[in-house]
Structures are given as C-alpha cells and as structure tokens.
Amino acid sequence: MDLHFELDDLDRPAVVALLEEHLDDMYAVSPPESVHALDLAGLRAPGLRFWSAWEGDGLAGCGALKDHGDGSVELKSMRTAVGGRGRGIGTALLGFLLDQARAGGASQVLLETGSEDYFAPARRLYARHGFVVRGPFADYVEDPNSVFMELTL
C-alpha cells in the first residue's frame, strides 16, 4: 500500500462524494441529534485542517483536525473508502493525523464516535492506538449514542 496525503480544499468530486457517503451513513445509524459529523461548510471552518489520503489516483480516505485552541485538537470526519477497508488504510490515516497533531504542537487528541455496533471497528482502532474513554468535551453533552475518547501526546 502506497498512500500519500494531501491538505485538501474539499473541492474534488471524489472527496465530496466520500464525505456525502460519510454523512449518509451517520444519519442511517444514529439519531439526528447524535450525529456530530461535519458537512462541507463545517469542514471549511477556521481552525480546521482537512486531508485526503490517496492510493495512486484513487481516494482511499480522509480526516481532519479541529484546533480547540487549548493544546487539544479533535479528530473529525475520519473515513476510509469502502474499497479500502480492512487493508490498514484507517491505521495509516490515523497515524498520519496523530503525526500532524504532534507537529502542530497539540498535547491531546480528542474524538467523538458512535456507541452503536457500526462504530465498533473505529473504537477498536482508536483503543489500539492508546485512546481511552472519557467524558464529553467542548460543546458535547452526555449522549448514549456517543463515545468520547482522548489520547495524550
């Protein structure tokens, strides 16, 4: 697997389609009030950096870091393309994003993911990389459909 990562402007059709698929899946498995995935406008907000991951000329995945301004960043919109699942792309993408967080001076990476079975592979991936469960952060509130996690860098 030969992945390359690009700081992305969210204009390429393949990236837009992957993010639309991501949002569709989130709304299909979680109640609307428990969906915290960002749309394109949210991903273009100040303080947010978004990367796409490419295998050759094919989009393999994406992810973003949202700077909370207090030394912590939040992992957002991490997604592996369907055809790349089970091949280590998620692991490579997470490693890249953690490297970016460290390079940017972050001391902590936070995330929110779902509690439903659909999200079990993501929770296992994060746990394998040292993330631990914690309470809500920033503007999040307790929600039985959410799992909040953190990693100290």
DSSP file (Angstrom, degrees, kcal/mol; ACC not computed):
  #  RESIDUE AA STRUCTURE BP1 BP2  ACC     N-H-->O    O-->H-N    N-H-->O    O-->H-N    TCO  KAPPA ALPHA  PHI   PSI    X-CA   Y-CA   Z-CA
    1    1 A M              0   0    0      0, 0.0     2,-0.6     0, 0.0    54,-0.0   0.000 360.0 360.0 360.0 125.2    0.0    0.0    0.0
    2    2 A D        +     0   0    0      2,-0.0    54,-0.7     0, 0.0     2,-0.3  -0.856 360.0 178.3-121.5  94.2    1.5    3.3   -1.1
    3    3 A L  E     -A   55   0A   0     -2,-0.6     2,-0.4    52,-0.2    52,-0.2  -0.710  11.2-169.9 -96.3 145.3   -0.6    6.2    0.4
    4    4 A H  E     -A   54   0A   0     50,-2.2    50,-3.0    -2,-0.3     2,-0.4  -0.988  13.2-143.3-130.1 147.9    0.1    9.9    0.0
    5    5 A F  E     -A   53   0A   0     -2,-0.4     2,-0.4    48,-0.2    48,-0.2  -0.861  12.5-168.1-114.1 140.2   -1.7   12.6    2.0
    6    6 A E  E     -A   52   0A   0     46,-2.6    46,-2.5    -2,-0.4     2,-0.4  -0.992  29.7-121.2-131.1 132.0   -2.8   16.0    0.7
    7    7 A L  E     -A   51   0A   0     -2,-0.4     2,-0.3    44,-0.2    44,-0.3  -0.607  49.6-146.8 -62.8 124.6   -4.0   19.0    2.6
    8    8 A D        -     0   0    0     42,-3.0    42,-0.4    -2,-0.4    -1,-0.0  -0.758  31.8-157.0-114.9 145.4   -7.3   19.3    0.8
    9    9 A D        -     0   0    0     -2,-0.3    -1,-0.1    35,-0.0    42,-0.1   0.371  45.0-122.3 -95.8   2.9   -9.6   22.2   -0.2
   10   10 A L  S    S+     0   0    0     40,-0.1    34,-0.0     1,-0.1    33,-0.0   0.789  82.1 111.0  64.2  30.7  -12.7   19.9   -0.3
   11   11 A D        +     0   0    0      4,-0.0    -1,-0.1     5,-0.0    -3,-0.0   0.626  41.9 101.2-107.2 -17.8  -13.4   20.7   -4.0
   12   12 A R  S  > S-     0   0    0      1,-0.1     4,-2.4     4,-0.0     3,-0.5  -0.491  72.8-131.2 -74.0 136.6  -12.7   17.4   -5.7
   13   13 A P  H  > S+     0   0    0      0, 0.0     4,-2.6     0, 0.0     5,-0.2   0.849 105.7  54.7 -54.9 -38.8  -15.7   15.4   -6.6
   14   14 A A  H  > S+     0   0    0      2,-0.2     4,-2.0     1,-0.2     5,-0.1   0.892 110.5  45.9 -64.9 -38.4  -14.3   12.2   -5.1
   15   15 A V  H  > S+     0   0    0     -3,-0.5     4,-2.3     2,-0.2     5,-0.2   0.926 113.0  49.4 -69.5 -44.9  -13.7   13.9   -1.8
   16   16 A V  H  X S+     0   0    0     -4,-2.4     4,-2.3     1,-0.2    -2,-0.2   0.915 111.5  49.8 -59.4 -43.6  -17.2   15.5   -1.8
   17   17 A A  H  X S+     0   0    0     -4,-2.6     4,-2.4    -5,-0.2    -1,-0.2   0.899 109.7  50.6 -64.2 -40.9  -18.7   12.1   -2.6
   18   18 A L  H  X S+     0   0    0     -4,-2.0     4,-2.1     1,-0.2    -1,-0.2   0.904 112.2  47.2 -63.9 -40.7  -16.8   10.3    0.2
   19   19 A L  H  X S+     0   0    0     -4,-2.3     4,-2.4     2,-0.2    -2,-0.2   0.859 110.7  51.5 -70.3 -34.6  -18.0   13.0    2.7
   20   20 A E  H  X S+     0   0    0     -4,-2.3     4,-2.6     2,-0.2    -2,-0.2   0.909 110.5  49.3 -65.5 -41.2  -21.6   12.7    1.5
   21   21 A E  H  X S+     0   0    0     -4,-2.4     4,-2.5     2,-0.2    -2,-0.2   0.899 109.6  52.9 -61.3 -41.2  -21.4    8.9    2.0
   22   22 A H  H  X S+     0   0    0     -4,-2.1     4,-2.3     2,-0.2    -2,-0.2   0.946 111.5  44.3 -60.0 -50.7  -20.0    9.5    5.4
   23   23 A L  H  X S+     0   0    0     -4,-2.4     4,-2.4     1,-0.2     5,-0.2   0.914 111.8  53.2 -62.3 -43.1  -22.9   11.8    6.4
   24   24 A D  H  X S+     0   0    0     -4,-2.6     4,-1.4     1,-0.2    -1,-0.2   0.921 110.8  47.2 -57.6 -44.8  -25.5    9.5    4.9
   25   25 A D  H  X S+     0   0    0     -4,-2.5     4,-1.4     2,-0.2    -1,-0.2   0.894 109.4  53.4 -64.8 -40.1  -24.1    6.6    6.9
   26   26 A M  H  X S+     0   0    0     -4,-2.3     4,-1.7     1,-0.2     3,-0.4   0.926 111.9  44.7 -61.5 -44.1  -24.0    8.6   10.1
   27   27 A Y  H  < S+     0   0    0     -4,-2.4    -1,-0.2     1,-0.2    -2,-0.2   0.751 109.9  57.3 -71.9 -23.3  -27.7    9.6    9.7
   28   28 A A  H  < S+     0   0    0     -4,-1.4    -1,-0.2    -5,-0.2    -2,-0.2   0.783 118.7  29.0 -76.1 -27.1  -28.6    6.0    8.8
   29   29 A V  H  < S+     0   0    0     -4,-1.4    -2,-0.2    -3,-0.4    -1,-0.1   0.580 118.6  49.6-111.6 -12.1  -27.2    4.5   12.1
   30   30 A S  S  < S-     0   0    0     -4,-1.7     5,-0.1    -5,-0.2    -1,-0.1  -0.944  87.0-101.0-128.9 148.6  -27.6    7.3   14.6
   31   31 A P    >   -     0   0    0      0, 0.0     3,-2.3     0, 0.0     4,-0.3  -0.368  42.4-111.0 -60.7 147.8  -30.5    9.6   15.6
   32   32 A P  G >  S+     0   0    0      0, 0.0     3,-1.4     0, 0.0    -4,-0.0   0.846 117.4  56.7 -52.6 -38.7  -30.2   13.0   14.0
   33   33 A E  G 3  S+     0   0    0      1,-0.3     0, 0.0     3,-0.0     0, 0.0   0.638 106.9  51.3 -70.5 -11.2  -29.4   14.7   17.4
   34   34 A S  G <  S+     0   0    0     -3,-2.3     2,-0.7    -8,-0.1    -1,-0.3   0.322  82.4 104.6-106.4   6.2  -26.5   12.4   17.9
   35   35 A V    <   +     0   0    0     -3,-1.4   111,-0.0    -4,-0.3    -8,-0.0  -0.803  35.3 166.8 -90.5 117.1  -24.8   13.0   14.5
   36   36 A H        +     0   0    0     -2,-0.7    -1,-0.1     2,-0.1     2,-0.1   0.273  30.7 125.8-113.4   8.6  -21.8   15.2   15.0
   37   37 A A        -     0   0    0    -14,-0.1     2,-0.3   -15,-0.1     5,-0.1  -0.433  59.7-122.4 -67.2 142.7  -20.1   14.7   11.6
   38   38 A L        -     0   0    0     -2,-0.1     2,-0.1     1,-0.1   -15,-0.1  -0.613  14.5-137.6 -89.2 145.5  -19.4   18.0    9.8
   39   39 A D     >  -     0   0    0     -2,-0.3     4,-2.2   -16,-0.0     5,-0.2  -0.273  44.0 -83.6 -84.5-177.2  -20.7   18.9    6.4
   40   40 A L  H  > S+     0   0    0      1,-0.2     4,-1.0     2,-0.2     5,-0.1   0.897 130.8  50.8 -58.6 -42.4  -18.5   20.6    3.8
   41   41 A A  H >4 S+     0   0    0      1,-0.2     3,-0.6     2,-0.2    -1,-0.2   0.916 110.6  49.6 -62.4 -42.1  -19.1   24.1    5.3
   42   42 A G  H >4 S+     0   0    0      1,-0.2     3,-1.1     2,-0.2    -1,-0.2   0.865 108.7  52.5 -64.0 -36.5  -18.2   22.8    8.8
   43   43 A L  H 3< S+     0   0    0     -4,-2.2    -1,-0.2     1,-0.2    -2,-0.2   0.660 106.0  55.0 -75.2 -15.0  -15.0   21.2    7.4
   44   44 A R  T << S+     0   0    0     -4,-1.0    -1,-0.2    -3,-0.6    -2,-0.2   0.378  83.8 122.3 -94.4   3.7  -14.0   24.5    5.8
   45   45 A A  S X  S-     0   0    0     -3,-1.1     3,-1.3    -4,-0.2    -3,-0.1  -0.232  75.0 -89.8 -66.7 153.2  -14.3   26.4    9.1
   46   46 A P  T 3  S+     0   0    0      0, 0.0    -1,-0.1     0, 0.0     3,-0.1  -0.300 113.1  31.9 -58.4 146.8  -11.3   28.3   10.6
   47   47 A G  T 3  S+     0   0    0      1,-0.2    20,-3.2    -3,-0.1     2,-0.4   0.542  97.3 107.3  82.4   6.9   -9.2   26.2   12.8
   48   48 A L  E <   - B   0  66A   0     -3,-1.3     2,-0.4    18,-0.2    18,-0.2  -0.973  48.3-167.1-122.7 130.8   -9.8   23.1   10.9
   49   49 A R  E     - B   0  65A   0     16,-2.5    16,-2.5    -2,-0.4     2,-0.4  -0.965   8.4-164.5-116.8 133.5   -7.4   21.3    8.7
   50   50 A F  E     - B   0  64A   0     -2,-0.4   -42,-3.0   -42,-0.4     2,-0.4  -0.952   4.1-170.9-122.4 134.1   -8.6   18.5    6.3
   51   51 A W  E     -AB   7  63A   0     12,-3.1    12,-2.0    -2,-0.4     2,-0.4  -0.941  10.7-151.0-123.4 146.6   -6.5   15.9    4.5
   52   52 A S  E     -AB   6  62A   0    -46,-2.5   -46,-2.6    -2,-0.4     2,-0.5  -0.883  13.2-142.3-109.0 149.4   -7.3   13.4    1.8
   53   53 A A  E     -AB   5  61A   0      8,-3.0     7,-3.2    -2,-0.4     8,-1.5  -0.945  18.8-166.0-114.1 131.2   -5.5   10.1    1.5
   54   54 A W  E     -AB   4  59A   0    -50,-3.0   -50,-2.2    -2,-0.5     2,-0.6  -0.931  20.3-162.3-124.2 139.5   -4.7    8.7   -2.0
   55   55 A E  E >  S-AB   3  58A   0      3,-2.9     3,-2.0    -2,-0.4     2,-0.4  -0.944  80.7 -46.1-116.0 104.3   -3.6    5.4   -3.2
   56   56 A G  T 3  S-     0   0    0    -54,-0.7   -52,-0.1    -2,-0.6    -2,-0.0  -0.587 122.3 -29.5  64.6-127.6   -2.3    6.2   -6.7
   57   57 A D  T 3  S+     0   0    0     -2,-0.4     2,-0.4    -3,-0.1    -1,-0.2   0.271 119.8 100.1-102.9  12.3   -5.1    8.4   -8.2
   58   58 A G  E <  S-B   55   0A   0     -3,-2.0    -3,-2.9   -44,-0.0     2,-0.4  -0.824  77.9-118.2-101.3 136.2   -7.8    6.7   -6.1
   59   59 A L  E     +B   54   0A   0     -2,-0.4    -5,-0.2    -5,-0.2     3,-0.1  -0.564  32.9 175.2 -71.2 123.4   -9.2    8.3   -3.0
   60   60 A A  E     -     0   0A   0     -7,-3.2    21,-2.6    -2,-0.4     2,-0.3   0.678  55.8 -48.4-103.1 -24.2   -8.5    6.0    0.0
   61   61 A G  E     -BC  53  80A   0     -8,-1.5    -8,-3.0    19,-0.3    -1,-0.3  -0.987  46.6-136.0 173.8-174.6   -9.8    8.1    2.9
   62   62 A C  E     +BC  52  79A   0     17,-2.3    17,-2.5    -2,-0.3     2,-0.3  -0.972  14.4 172.8-160.0 167.8   -9.9   11.4    4.7
   63   63 A G  E     -B   51   0A   0    -12,-2.0   -12,-3.1    -2,-0.3     2,-0.3  -0.943  11.8-150.3-175.8 161.8   -9.7   13.0    8.0
   64   64 A A  E     -BC  50  76A   0     12,-2.4    12,-2.4    -2,-0.3     2,-0.4  -0.935   8.7-142.3-140.2 159.9   -9.5   16.4    9.8
   65   65 A L  E     -BC  49  75A   0    -16,-2.5   -16,-2.5    -2,-0.3     2,-0.6  -0.997  12.4-158.0-124.6 127.9   -8.1   18.0   12.9
   66   66 A K  E     -BC  48  74A   0      8,-2.5     8,-2.6    -2,-0.4     2,-0.5  -0.926  16.0-137.5-106.1 121.7  -10.1   20.8   14.6
   67   67 A D  E     - C   0  73A   0    -20,-3.2     6,-0.2    -2,-0.6    -2,-0.0  -0.678  14.1-169.4 -82.2 121.7   -8.0   23.0   16.8
   68   68 A H        -     0   0    0      4,-2.5    -1,-0.1    -2,-0.5     5,-0.1   0.473  37.7-124.7 -89.7  -2.6   -9.7   23.8   20.1
   69   69 A G  S    S+     0   0    0      3,-0.4     4,-0.1   -22,-0.1    -2,-0.1   0.531  92.5  86.1  78.6   5.0   -7.1   26.5   21.0
   70   70 A D  S    S-     0   0    0      2,-0.4     3,-0.1     0, 0.0    -1,-0.1   0.088 118.8 -80.7-124.0  21.2   -6.1   25.0   24.3
   71   71 A G  S    S+     0   0    0      1,-0.3    36,-3.4    36,-0.0    37,-1.4   0.344 104.2 104.7  93.1  -6.0   -3.5   22.5   23.2
   72   72 A S  E     - d   0 108A   0     34,-0.2    -4,-2.5    35,-0.2    -2,-0.4  -0.838  49.1-166.7-109.8 148.5   -6.1   19.9   22.2
   73   73 A V  E     -Cd  67 109A   0     35,-2.3    37,-3.0    -2,-0.4     2,-0.5  -0.938  15.3-135.2-125.4 153.0   -7.3   19.0   18.7
   74   74 A E  E     -Cd  66 110A   0     -8,-2.6    -8,-2.5    -2,-0.3     2,-0.5  -0.923  14.3-130.0-111.7 132.1  -10.3   17.0   17.8
   75   75 A L  E     -C   65   0A   0     35,-3.0    37,-0.5    -2,-0.5     2,-0.3  -0.680  36.6-179.4 -76.9 125.9  -10.3   14.2   15.2
   76   76 A K  E     +C   64   0A   0    -12,-2.4   -12,-2.4    -2,-0.5   -39,-0.1  -0.951  49.7   0.1-130.7 147.9  -13.1   14.8   12.7
   77   77 A S  E     +     0   0A   0     -2,-0.3     2,-0.5   -14,-0.2    -1,-0.1   0.771  67.8 173.0  51.5  38.0  -14.5   13.1    9.6
   78   78 A M  E     +     0   0A   0    -15,-0.2     2,-0.3   -14,-0.1   -15,-0.3  -0.681  12.6 162.1 -77.4 125.0  -12.0   10.2    9.6
   79   79 A R  E     -C   62   0A   0    -17,-2.5   -17,-2.3    -2,-0.5     2,-0.4  -0.995  32.4-151.6-149.6 134.1  -13.3    7.9    6.9
   80   80 A T  E     -C   61   0A   0     -2,-0.3   -19,-0.3   -19,-0.2     5,-0.1  -0.912  35.8-109.6-103.5 135.1  -11.8    5.0    4.8
   81   81 A A    >>  -     0   0    0    -21,-2.6     3,-2.1    -2,-0.4     4,-0.5  -0.323  31.8-112.7 -59.8 146.2  -13.3    4.5    1.4
   82   82 A V  G >4 S+     0   0    0      1,-0.3     3,-1.3     2,-0.2    -1,-0.1   0.868 115.7  54.1 -51.5 -44.9  -15.4    1.2    1.2
   83   83 A G  G 34 S+     0   0    0      1,-0.2    -1,-0.3     3,-0.0    -2,-0.1   0.632 107.6  51.9 -68.1 -13.1  -12.9   -0.5   -1.1
   84   84 A G  G X4>S+     0   0    0     -3,-2.1     3,-1.3   -24,-0.2     5,-0.7   0.451  79.0 121.1-102.1  -1.4  -10.0    0.2    1.2
   85   85 A R  T <<5S+     0   0    0     -3,-1.3    -3,-0.0    -4,-0.5    -4,-0.0  -0.343  74.3  21.3 -68.8 143.0  -11.5   -1.2    4.5
   86   86 A G  T 3 5S+     0   0    0     -2,-0.0    -1,-0.2     1,-0.0    -3,-0.0   0.573 100.2  94.7  80.2  10.0   -9.6   -4.0    6.2
   87   87 A R  T < 5S-     0   0    0     -3,-1.3    -2,-0.1     0, 0.0    -1,-0.0   0.301 103.8 -98.3-116.2   7.4   -6.3   -3.1    4.4
   88   88 A G  T  >5S+     0   0    0     -4,-0.1     4,-2.3     3,-0.0     5,-0.2   0.513  87.5 122.5  90.5   4.4   -4.7   -0.9    7.0
   89   89 A I  H  ><S+     0   0    0     -5,-0.7     4,-2.9     2,-0.2     5,-0.2   0.911  74.6  51.3 -67.5 -41.1   -5.7    2.4    5.5
   90   90 A G  H  > S+     0   0    0     -6,-0.2     4,-2.8     2,-0.2    -1,-0.2   0.907 110.7  49.2 -60.6 -41.6   -7.5    3.6    8.6
   91   91 A T  H  > S+     0   0    0      2,-0.2     4,-2.5     1,-0.2    -2,-0.2   0.925 113.3  46.3 -63.0 -45.4   -4.4    2.8   10.7
   92   92 A A  H  X S+     0   0    0     -4,-2.3     4,-2.3     2,-0.2    -2,-0.2   0.906 113.4  49.4 -63.9 -41.9   -2.2    4.7    8.3
   93   93 A L  H  X S+     0   0    0     -4,-2.9     4,-2.6     2,-0.2    -2,-0.2   0.929 111.5  48.1 -64.0 -46.2   -4.6    7.6    8.2
   94   94 A L  H  X S+     0   0    0     -4,-2.8     4,-2.6     1,-0.2     5,-0.2   0.922 111.2  51.4 -61.9 -43.2   -4.8    7.8   12.0
   95   95 A G  H  X S+     0   0    0     -4,-2.5     4,-2.1     1,-0.2    -1,-0.2   0.908 110.6  48.9 -59.3 -42.2   -1.0    7.6   12.3
   96   96 A F  H  X S+     0   0    0     -4,-2.3     4,-2.3     2,-0.2    -2,-0.2   0.934 111.8  48.3 -62.1 -46.7   -0.7   10.5    9.8
   97   97 A L  H  X S+     0   0    0     -4,-2.6     4,-2.3     1,-0.2    -2,-0.2   0.881 110.9  50.5 -65.0 -38.1   -3.3   12.6   11.7
   98   98 A L  H  X S+     0   0    0     -4,-2.6     4,-2.4     2,-0.2    -1,-0.2   0.893 109.6  51.4 -65.8 -38.1   -1.6   12.0   15.0
   99   99 A D  H  X S+     0   0    0     -4,-2.1     4,-2.7    -5,-0.2    -2,-0.2   0.906 110.1  49.5 -62.6 -40.9    1.8   13.0   13.5
  100  100 A Q  H  X S+     0   0    0     -4,-2.3     4,-1.9     2,-0.2    -2,-0.2   0.895 109.5  51.6 -64.5 -40.2    0.2   16.2   12.2
  101  101 A A  H  <>S+     0   0    0     -4,-2.3     5,-2.5     2,-0.2    -2,-0.2   0.934 112.5  45.6 -62.0 -45.9   -1.3   16.9   15.7
  102  102 A R  H ><5S+     0   0    0     -4,-2.4     3,-1.9     1,-0.2    -2,-0.2   0.938 111.7  51.4 -62.1 -46.7    2.2   16.4   17.3
  103  103 A A  H 3<5S+     0   0    0     -4,-2.7    -1,-0.2     1,-0.3    -2,-0.2   0.821 107.4  54.6 -61.4 -31.0    3.8   18.6   14.6
  104  104 A G  T 3<5S-     0   0    0     -4,-1.9    -1,-0.3    -5,-0.2    -2,-0.2   0.431 121.9-107.2 -83.2   1.3    1.3   21.3   15.3
  105  105 A G  T < 5 +     0   0    0     -3,-1.9    -3,-0.2     1,-0.2    -2,-0.1   0.576  62.7 157.8  88.2   9.6    2.1   21.3   19.0
  106  106 A A      < -     0   0    0     -5,-2.5    -1,-0.2    -6,-0.2   -34,-0.2  -0.382  28.1-167.2 -67.6 145.8   -1.0   19.6   20.2
  107  107 A S  S    S+     0   0    0    -36,-3.4    46,-2.3     1,-0.3     2,-0.3   0.517  72.7  29.0-105.7 -11.0   -0.8   17.9   23.6
  108  108 A Q  E     -dE  72 152A   0    -37,-1.4   -35,-2.3    44,-0.3     2,-0.5  -0.994  60.2-152.6-152.6 141.0   -4.0   16.0   23.3
  109  109 A V  E     -dE  73 151A   0     42,-2.7    42,-2.1    -2,-0.3     2,-0.3  -0.978  20.4-172.0-115.9 128.1   -6.3   14.5   20.6
  110  110 A L  E     +dE  74 150A   0    -37,-3.0   -35,-3.0    -2,-0.5     2,-0.3  -0.778   5.6 175.4-113.5 157.0  -10.0   14.2   21.4
  111  111 A L  E     - E   0 149A   0     38,-2.0    38,-2.4    -2,-0.3     2,-0.4  -0.990  22.6-148.0-157.6 158.8  -12.7   12.5   19.4
  112  112 A E  E     + E   0 148A   0    -37,-0.5     2,-0.3    -2,-0.3    36,-0.2  -0.997  27.2 164.4-123.9 132.7  -16.4   11.6   19.5
  113  113 A T  E     - E   0 147A   0     34,-2.5    34,-3.2    -2,-0.4     2,-0.1  -0.871  39.1 -82.6-138.2 173.8  -17.6    8.4   17.8
  114  114 A G  E     - E   0 146A   0     -2,-0.3    32,-0.3    32,-0.2     9,-0.1  -0.380  16.2-146.6 -81.2 157.2  -20.8    6.4   17.9
  115  115 A S        +     0   0    0     30,-1.5    31,-0.1    -2,-0.1    -1,-0.1   0.555  68.3 105.8 -93.7 -11.4  -21.7    3.7   20.5
  116  116 A E  S >  S-     0   0    0     29,-0.4     3,-1.7     1,-0.1     4,-0.3  -0.225  88.0-106.6 -68.2 159.6  -23.6    1.6   18.0
  117  117 A D  G >  S+     0   0    0      1,-0.3     3,-1.9     2,-0.2    -1,-0.1   0.820 116.5  70.2 -55.4 -32.9  -22.2   -1.7   16.7
  118  118 A Y  G 3  S+     0   0    0      1,-0.3    -1,-0.3     2,-0.1     4,-0.2   0.829 100.6  46.9 -53.3 -33.8  -21.5    0.0   13.4
  119  119 A F  G <> S+     0   0    0     -3,-1.7     4,-2.4     1,-0.2     3,-0.3   0.416  81.1 101.2 -91.9   0.3  -18.7    2.1   15.1
  120  120 A A  H <> S+     0   0    0     -3,-1.9     4,-2.5    -4,-0.3     5,-0.2   0.890  79.8  52.6 -56.3 -43.7  -17.1   -0.9   16.9
  121  121 A P  H  > S+     0   0    0      0, 0.0     4,-2.2     0, 0.0    -1,-0.2   0.902 110.7  48.4 -60.3 -37.9  -14.2   -1.1   14.4
  122  122 A A  H  > S+     0   0    0     -3,-0.3     4,-2.5    -4,-0.2    -2,-0.2   0.929 110.8  49.9 -66.2 -44.5  -13.4    2.6   14.8
  123  123 A R  H  X S+     0   0    0     -4,-2.4     4,-2.4     1,-0.2    -1,-0.2   0.899 111.3  49.5 -61.8 -39.4  -13.5    2.3   18.6
  124  124 A R  H  X S+     0   0    0     -4,-2.5     4,-2.5    -5,-0.2    -1,-0.2   0.914 110.0  51.4 -64.7 -42.4  -11.1   -0.7   18.4
  125  125 A L  H  X S+     0   0    0     -4,-2.2     4,-1.1    -5,-0.2    -2,-0.2   0.941 112.2  45.5 -58.8 -48.6   -8.8    1.2   16.1
  126  126 A Y  H ><>S+     0   0    0     -4,-2.5     5,-2.3     1,-0.2     3,-0.6   0.917 112.5  50.6 -63.9 -43.0   -8.6    4.2   18.5
  127  127 A A  H ><5S+     0   0    0     -4,-2.4     3,-1.8     1,-0.2    -1,-0.2   0.896 105.6  56.7 -62.0 -40.3   -8.1    1.9   21.5
  128  128 A R  H 3<5S+     0   0    0     -4,-2.5    -1,-0.2     1,-0.3    -2,-0.2   0.785 106.7  51.3 -61.0 -26.3   -5.3    0.1   19.8
  129  129 A H  T <<5S-     0   0    0     -4,-1.1    -1,-0.3    -3,-0.6    -2,-0.2   0.228 129.7 -92.5 -98.7  13.8   -3.5    3.5   19.4
  130  130 A G  T < 5S+     0   0    0     -3,-1.8    22,-0.3     1,-0.3    -3,-0.2   0.437  73.8 146.3  98.1  -0.3   -3.9    4.4   23.0
  131  131 A F      < -     0   0    0     -5,-2.3     2,-0.3    -6,-0.2    -1,-0.3  -0.465  28.9-161.8 -69.2 142.0   -7.1    6.4   23.1
  132  132 A V  E     -F  150   0A   0     18,-2.6    18,-2.2    -2,-0.1     2,-0.1  -0.919  24.6 -99.4-124.3 152.4   -9.1    6.0   26.3
  133  133 A V  E     +F  149   0A   0     -2,-0.3    16,-0.3    16,-0.2     2,-0.2  -0.435  49.7 161.3 -70.8 142.4  -12.8    6.7   27.0
  134  134 A R  E     -F  148   0A   0     14,-2.5    14,-0.6    -2,-0.1     3,-0.1  -0.817  38.9 -82.2-145.4-178.3  -13.5   10.0   28.7
  135  135 A G        -     0   0    0     -2,-0.2    -1,-0.1     1,-0.2    12,-0.0  -0.271  64.4 -63.2 -84.4 177.4  -16.5   12.3   29.3
  136  136 A P        -     0   0    0      0, 0.0     2,-0.3     0, 0.0    -1,-0.2  -0.177  53.4-165.2 -59.7 155.1  -17.8   14.9   26.9
  137  137 A F    >   +     0   0    0      4,-0.1     3,-2.5    -3,-0.1    -3,-0.0  -0.863  50.0   0.1-135.9 169.2  -15.6   17.8   25.9
  138  138 A A  T 3  S-     0   0    0     -2,-0.3   -70,-0.0     1,-0.3     0, 0.0  -0.235 132.1 -19.1  49.7-126.3  -16.1   21.2   24.2
  139  139 A D  T 3  S+     0   0    0      2,-0.0    -1,-0.3     0, 0.0     2,-0.1   0.367 108.2 114.6 -93.6   5.4  -19.8   21.6   23.3
  140  140 A Y    <   -     0   0    0     -3,-2.5     2,-0.3     1,-0.0     3,-0.0  -0.362  47.5-160.3 -73.3 155.9  -20.7   17.9   23.5
  141  141 A V        -     0   0    0     -2,-0.1    -4,-0.1    -5,-0.0    -2,-0.0  -0.887  38.8 -71.2-128.5 163.0  -23.1   16.6   26.2
  142  142 A E        +     0   0    0     -2,-0.3     5,-0.1    -6,-0.1    -7,-0.0  -0.286  58.9 170.6 -52.4 136.6  -23.6   13.1   27.6
  143  143 A D    >   -     0   0    0      3,-0.3     3,-2.1     1,-0.0    -1,-0.0  -0.931  38.6-141.6-154.5 123.9  -25.4   11.0   24.9
  144  144 A P  T 3  S+     0   0    0      0, 0.0    -2,-0.0     0, 0.0    -1,-0.0   0.680 105.7  56.4 -63.7 -13.8  -26.0    7.3   25.0
  145  145 A N  T 3  S+     0   0    0    -31,-0.1   -30,-1.5   -30,-0.1   -29,-0.4   0.395 100.2  74.4 -95.3   1.9  -25.2    7.2   21.2
  146  146 A S  E <   -E  114   0A   0     -3,-2.1     2,-0.4   -32,-0.3    -3,-0.3  -0.904  55.4-165.3-120.4 145.3  -21.7    8.8   21.7
  147  147 A V  E     -E  113   0A   0    -34,-3.2   -34,-2.5    -2,-0.4     2,-0.4  -1.000  15.0-155.7-122.0 127.2  -18.4    7.6   23.0
  148  148 A F  E     +EF 112 134A   0    -14,-0.6   -14,-2.5    -2,-0.4     2,-0.3  -0.862  16.5 179.0-105.2 137.9  -15.8   10.2   23.8
  149  149 A M  E     -EF 111 133A   0    -38,-2.4   -38,-2.0    -2,-0.4     2,-0.3  -0.927  10.2-165.7-138.1 158.9  -12.1    9.4   23.7
  150  150 A E  E     -EF 110 132A   0    -18,-2.2   -18,-2.6    -2,-0.3     2,-0.4  -0.985   7.9-162.4-144.7 154.4   -8.8   11.1   24.3
  151  151 A L  E     -E  109   0A   0    -42,-2.1   -42,-2.7    -2,-0.3     2,-0.5  -0.985  16.7-142.7-135.8 124.7   -5.1   10.5   23.7
  152  152 A T  E      E  108   0A   0     -2,-0.4   -44,-0.3   -22,-0.3   -45,-0.1  -0.775 360.0 360.0 -86.3 128.6   -2.4   12.4   25.5
  153  153 A L              0   0    0    -46,-2.3   -45,-0.2    -2,-0.5    -1,-0.1   0.440 360.0 360.0 -89.6 360.0    0.5   13.1   23.1
